[in-house]
Amino acid sequence: MAKQKYYVVWEGRSPGIYTSWADCQAQVNGHTDAKYKSYESRAEAEAALEGGWKKFWGKGSASASSSSAKSMTSGSKAYKPSSKSGNASGGETETIDYDSISVDVGTRGNPGPIEYKGVDTQTGEILFYVGPVENGTNNLGEFIAIVHALAYLKQQGSKKTVYTDSRTALAWLRNKKPSTTLPRNESTAKVWELTDRAVQWLQTNTYPNKILKWNTVEWGEIKADFGRK
């Protein structure tokens, strides 16, 4: 049984504490500069709501005191690039880099139709959107979305960070190719076309951008989330 989570909405249609992701999503979807975060206990959530988003939102946290949440310190490690071409490490930053692009995938079955988008992490503005594409997988979609973001930023001459919430896609990015059992056939032709283009781009391009794992536990859902939990 999934552990109960508590979602704090500081800035949204109706600020407060929600006990389901669907209810939280209803408050923040489409709301400019929405600020929200999930917690493991109601006590932590209540302390965060009372303390305000400036103290808690976008920062890593140790477990907060159930009475006053006296201190919030990060247990995450800063990203350290290891090569000029960028490092798809799973390292998590202590605070959110808002000068960045966040990517995510929406699926209807796995495999099934997929769609992905890249958004401005600060504003939520959609920068690119692709799909639906038939018979893809969540991980392939995440992989393609990251590479799309890198190509998009390179075209602009931008060194912005890219965020993803997929550790699998980050591993595939490090290897410059996916490791998937999805068959190549007529029904998967489109997603494989996008995948092959992504692999070719990685093998023929370098990039200075950081590719970081979005810390969902500490920061709430990634800004590009499709809300299909």
N, C-alpha and C positions, 0 to 999 in steps of 0.2 A: 504494500500500500504506500502510495506516495506521501511523503512528509508534508504536513500543512505549511504553507508559506503565507506570509502577510505582506501585502503590497502597500507601501506608503505613496500617496499622491500628494505632492506639495503644490504643484502647479498643474491644473487640469480643469475639466468642467466642474467637478465637485471634489475638492481636496478632502482627504481622509484616509482611512485604512480599509483595505479590501482583502477578502480572504480567497478570491479566485482571480486568475489571470484575465479571464474574460471580463470581469467587472472592472478591473484596473484598466484594461485596454479600452473599454468604452469611455473612460474618463480622459484618456490621453491621445487617442487616435485623432489626428488632424488638428490637435491643439498646439498652436505655436509656442515653442519653448516649454513644452511639457517637461516636468521633472518628477521622476518616480523611481522607486527602488524596492527590491524585495528583501525581506528579513525572515529569519528562521523562527522567531518567537514574537508574540504580541508585545511583550515588554520592550524588546528592541525597537519594534515598529512605533510604539507609542512615544518612546524617548526621541526617536528620530523625527517624528511628526512635530512634537513639541519644540525640539531644538531648531527646526527650520532647515531648508535645503542647503543653505550656504555652509552649514556645518557638516552635513552628512552626504549630500548628493555628489556623485562623481569621485568619491574617495574610498580607498580600501578600508576595511575595518576588521578589527579583532572583535570578539564577542563583546557586546556592550553590557554594561552593568544593568541589571533588570530594574534598578531603582533610579539611577540618574545618568547612566551612560557617560561616565566621567571622561573617558578617553576613547578616541577612535584612531587606531594606528593601523597602517597597512602591513599585511603579511605578504604582499606581492613583490616581485622583483622587477626592476626597471629593464627595459629592452636594451640590449647591447648589440649593435650590428657587428657581424663577423666578416663581411665582405662588401666590396663596392657595389655589387649587384643587389644588395638588399638581403635581409635575413628573415625568412619566414619562421621565426621562432615562436614558440607558444608562450613566451614571456609576457607578463601582464604589467602594465604600467601602474604606478601608484595613483595617479589621477588621470582623468580623461584628457586626451589631446583633442580639443574641439576643432582645430584646424586640420580636418581629416575627412575622409569618406568612409562611411559604414556600408557594408553590403550584407544582404541576406537573401534567402530563398524561400519561396512559398511552394508547397507541394500538395497534391491531391492523390495520396497513395505513394508507395515507394517500392518499385518504380511506378511512375504515373506522370501526369502533366506537371511541369515545373515552370516557375517564373522567378526572375530575380531582379533586384534593383540595387542601385547605389545612391545613397543620399548624403547630403551635407550633414555631418554629425551635429553641428551647432543648431541649424535651422530646420532640419528634416526635409529640405527641398530635394525633390527627386532629380538626380543628375542623369541617370540612364535607367531604362526599364526594358527588359526583354522577356517575351513569353506571352501566353503559355507555349511550351515546347513539349510535345508528346513523349511519354515513356522515358523520362530521365530519372535520376535519383537525387536525393537531397545533397549528398556529398559532391556529386559531379556538378550540380548547380552552384554550390558554394565555391568550388575550384574555378569554374568558368567566371563567376562573378568577380573573384579577386583579380584574375588576370585582366578582365575587362576594365576594372578600376585602374590597374597599373598602366594599361595601354591608354586609357582616357587621360590620366595624369601626365604621362609622358608626352602626349600630343600637346598638352598645355604647358609643358616645361615646368611642371609642379613637383615639389618634393613632399607633398602632403602624405600623412600617414594613412594607411588603409586598415580598417578594423573588420574582423570576421568573428563569428562565434563558433566556428568549426575547427576543432583540432585536427580532424582528418584532412580537411582541405589544406591546412597549413603544412602537414606532413607531405602531402602530395606536391605542394608548391616547392618545398625544399628539394624534392627529387625531380622536379620539373616534368612530372607525368603522374597521372592517376593510377591507382591500383584498384580496379573495379571488376566485378564479375558480370557487369551488364553486357549482354550479348550484342554483337553488331548484326543487325538485320534491318529489314525495311521499316519496322515500327520504331527503331531507335536511331534511324539515319540522321535526323536533325540534331539530336543531342550529341551524337558522335562527331558530326561536322563541327559543332561549336567547340567540343573538347579538343579535337585535332588542331583547330586553329589556335586554341589557347596554348597547347603544347608547343606548337611551332613558334608562337610569339615568345614564349619563355626561352626557347633554345636559340633564338636569334636576337634577343634584346637583353640589356642590362637596365637596372633601375636603382635609384638611390633611396627609394621610399621604404619606410618601416612598414611591415605587415604584422599587426599585433592581434592577439587573442582578446576579444571583448570579454571583460570580467562580469558575466551575467549575474553571478551571485551577489556581487557588491554593487553593481551599477543598475541593475534591472535589465530588461530586454534591450537588445541592440536597436538603435534608432531606425534601422531599415526593416525591422521585424514586420512580418505579415499578419501577426496576431492569430495564428492557427494552432494554438496550443490545445 
